[in-house]
Amino acid sequence: MMSEATKNEIKAWITPGLITCFWVISWSTVNEIKGDLKKLLESKAQTEVIIPNMERRIDNVEKRVDVVEERINQRNGAVQGLRQ
């Protein structure tokens, strides 16, 4: 059997090693999370730029559709006027 002094010496060497391993794994995880957050923020920034651009393009398309509808209505009115 091991003596109490040997057990304490082993604990004295293992404990800092275990703490160091835990710290390294935790630090690695924290850095991975930071990287993921940076990617998400970049993606969000791109999305925030894309959405207003799309809204502006949709507004332009809606204006053009309104103009075409108005022209169609004018032509239909002119045709109905000719038929009467």
Secondary structure, 3 states (H helix, E strand, C coil): CCCHHHHHHHHHHHHHHHHHHHHHHHHHHHHHHHHHHHHHHHHHHHHHHHHHHHHHHHHHHHHHHHHHHHHHHHHHHHHHHHHC
